[in-house]
Amino acid sequence: MCDECGRKKNKKKPRTPSWQKAGYKKKPACDVCGFKFLYVSQSTVYHTDGKLENNQYTNLRTVCLNCIEVIKRKEVTWRKGDLEVDY
């Protein structure tokens, strides 16, 4: 929120991500390195094909913030079907 909106007390509801609307839930550990999260904010959901509208479970991974940087720099490629779906 910008300073002007903050001063005007314009409160907006946080937007629900499309992966969450599709029913995906973050895992308690990173799919890349296995780091167990103490806080939910230490993780993010990564779309393996890069398309944010593709919310199939085989396209989504729970990844720690450190591994996101590694993925970006090394251009890690994922094979389709690497992810096991949690039910």
N, C-alpha and C positions, 0 to 999 in steps of 0.2 A: 504494500500500500504506500502511495506517495505521501509526502508530508502534508500536502493540502487536504487530501482525503482523510488523513489521520486527525487533522485539526477539526474537520467538519463532522467527525464521528460517524462517517459513512462506513458502516460495517457490512462487509460482503461475506456471504457464506463461502467456505472453501469448496473448490470444485472437486468433485469425485472423479478420480482417474478412470479412464475407460477399462483398464485391466481389472480394476476393482468392481466395476459394474458387471463385468463378464464373469465374476465369481472367483477370480484368482486371489489367493491370500499369500502374503509374504511368508517365507519359511523362517524358522528360528536360526538358520545358519546359511552362510554364503555357499552358493552352488559351485563356486570356483575353488576357493581355498579352504572352506569348511569353518571359517570364523563364526563363532556363536555370538549373536548380537545381545548386548545388554539393553540397548534401547532400539526401538523400531526405526528411529531416524538414522541409524548407522547403516541402513540397507536401502536399496532401491530396486525397482523392477526393470529389468533390461529386456528389450525386444531383440531377439537374436537376428532377425532379418532386417531390422532397422525401420520397419513400418509400424508406426504407433497405432494404426487402426487394426492391425492383425493381433487379436487377443486370444488366439488359440493357445491352450496350455503348453503345447510343444514349442511355442515361440517365446515363452516367457521364462525368465530366470530371476531368482532373488540373488542379488550380488551386493557385496559390501562396497563402500565408497572407494576403498583402496584398489580393489580389483577393477572397478569401473575405469580408473585412470590407466591401469595396465592394459585393459581391453582396448581403450582408445588409442594408446600409443603403439601397441604391437599389432593392431588390427586382427585380433583373434577371430577366427571363423568357427562357427558352430555347425555341427552336422545336424540335420533335421532328425528329431527323435532322440536326441541326447537326454532330454529332460523326462524324468518320470513324474507322472501326474499324481498329485495327492488327492485322495478322495475323502 
